[in-house]
Structure formats: structure tokens, C-alpha cells
């Protein structure tokens, strides 16, 4: 066998028959089995560190975002429930009462069909909700009358929802407007 044929045969041996890797240059038959065939431990460590740092930043931002979204959701739910109470008063042609339990951070809305100011059997309960937020309603009771106007001991009301990320204040006016404190929706 000629010298060039032997070199060619050695160069393309099967990996199982590489017992003579010392005779063949690394860049030929033993390629892939030396240090140039994969990633080094340093390269893998750098990539892993970058991935962990990026993940940590994403989780940190997500954790900060959750209380804001809880507050925003609570505000939206409260606005929807107050508008639903006003609509129920007009629709059923009766009073829709709102009572705030500030100590337990919940509120109850029901149609007061017998006009006694108490939630009785047979009256339609519109919503009882506990959002897990700090709630403060003033005054503690109020009513939407059948014309949709808000009536309370002081002829207006405030509802405040608070969380770790801040607070939202809504107002209820005598003409039945439900909106953000000092204007807005």
C-alpha cells in the first residue's frame, strides 16, 4: 500500500478503532475527542450565570407587579359592583343598599325590596366580595334609590382600596355618579 493510501486509511478510521491516536495528528482522526470538541466548563458557567441573572431580574419585576395588578383588579371590581348596584336599583325599581365592613375588608350589595335596611331572605343579593385588599368605605352604608341617585347620611360616599403598592379612592355622588376621586371615570 502506498504511503498516501495508508495516510488516507488512518485518517478515516472508525472511532472504535482509535487505539493508535498517538500516531495520527489530533486535527485529523481524533478530532471531536480532544479539547476542541465541546464547550469548556468556563463557557458553560458563564452562560448559566447569564441565564440565572436574567431569570432573577424577570422574577423580581414580576413580584413587584403583582400587588399593583391586585389593586387595579380590586378597583375595577369595586367600580363594576357599584355600577351594578345602581343598575339593579333602577331595574328592580327598589333601593340597592351598600354596606361596608371595614374591619373585615369586605362589602355587600343587595336590593332592599322591603326598605328595612337589612339584608333579608328573598331579597336579591347582587354581590358580596372580599378582595383581600384593605377596604375603607365611608359612610359605612349607602343606598342607590330607584332613580339611580346615591343617598347616604352625608349624601356622598368614598371608597378606598389599599395595598402594598398604593391606594385607589373612588367617590359616589348624590346624582349617582361613580368615579375616581377628584374627577375621572
N, C-alpha and C positions, 0 to 999 in steps of 0.2 A: 504494500500500500504506500502510495506516495506521501510525502511529508504534508502537503496541503490537504490531502484527504483525511489523514489522521487528525489534523488540527480541526477540520470541519466536523468530524465524528465526535471528538471530545467536546466541542462547543455545544452540541445539541444532544447531549446525553439526557436520559430521563432523570428527574430529581431523586429517584430511589437509588440510582447508581452513581452518587456523587462522593463516593468514598475517597476519590483522588482529587478533591478540591484544591489541595495544595499545589498540584501540578498545573491547574488551569487558572488563569487570571480571574480575579473576583468579578471584574466587569463583564465577563462572558458567561460561563456556565453557572456560576454560583450567585448570579445577580438575583436579588429577592431574598436571599438568605443572610445577607450581611446587614450592616447598619443603615444602608440606604434604602431598604425595602419597606419601611413603615414610618410611623410617627414616633418621635422621641418622647420620653417621659416629660421633658420640659414643655414641648409643644402641647401635649395633652393637658398638662397642668394649666397652662396659660388659657387655653380655650375653655376649660372647665371653670376657671376663675371668672372669666368674662361672662359666661352664661349665668353663673350664680349671682354676680353683681347685677346684671340686667334683671334677673328674676326678683332679686331683693328690692330693687327700685320700683318695679311694677307692683309688687305686693304692698309696699309702703304707700304708694299713691292710691291703691285700691282701698286700703284700710282707712285712709283719710276721707275718701269719697263716700263711704257707706253712711256715716252719720248725716251728711248733707242730703243724701238721697232719701233717707228715712224721714227727715224733717220736711223735705219737699213733698214726699208722698203723703205725709200726715196733713199738711196744709191743703193739698189738693182734695183729699178725702173729706176734710172738715168743710171746705167750701162746697163740695158736691152735696154733702149731707144737709147743710143749711139751706141750700137751694131746693133740695128735695123736700125738706120740711115746709118751706114756703109754698111750693107747688102742691103738696098734699093738702095744706090748709085751704087753698083755693079750690082744688079739685073736689075734696070731700065737703066743702062749704062748712068747715068747722075749724076750731083752733088747733094748731100744731104747736105743741109745747116742747121746750128745750130745757133740760136740766143738766147742770154741770156738777160733777162730783170731783172737785179739785183735789181732795185728799187721795182719791184712788185713780186720778188721771183718766177719767172716762166721762162720756156724756151720753145722754139718752134723748131720743127724739120720738114723740108719739103724737097721734091725733087724739085730742081730748074731746071725744064726742059728747060726754055728759057735762062738760065745762066745770069739773070739780077740781082741776089742777093736779089730779092724781092719776097715775097710770093704772087703769083697771082692766080686768078681764073683758074681752070683747072689743077693746079699742085697738086700732091698728098700730102696731109698733113699727115705725119707719126704720130706725137704726139704733142699735146700741153698739158702741165701738170702744175698744181700748187699744190705742195705737202704740203703747209702750213709750210714749213721749211724756214729758211734763206738760200738763194742761192747766190752764188757768182761765176760767170763764167768769165774766162779771157783767151783770149780776148773775147769781147762781141759777136763776130761772128766767125764762122769757117766752114769749108767745108770738107766733105769726097768726094773725086773725084771718077770717075767710076772705078778706080783701087783699091779703098779702102784706099788710103793714106789720112791722115789728113793734110789740108792746112789752114793756117791762117796767119795773119800778122807777127807772130813770129815763125811759123812752129811747134808750140806745144800749148797745152792748159791745163788749170787747171779748175776743177770744185770743189767747196767746198760747202758742205751742213752742216748747223749748227743748233743745237737745244740746249735746256737747259741741255741735258745730254752729250754734246760734239760736235765733228765735224768729218766729213769724207771728205777726199780730194782724188780726182781721177785725173789722168792725161791722156792726149791724145797725142800720139807721132806722128811724121811725117810719120812713116811707118804704121800708122793706129791702133797701139796697144792702147787699152783702159784698164786701170787698176788702182790699188791703187797707191797713191803717194809713190815714192821711192820703187818700186818693187811690188810684189804681183800679184794679178789676173789681 
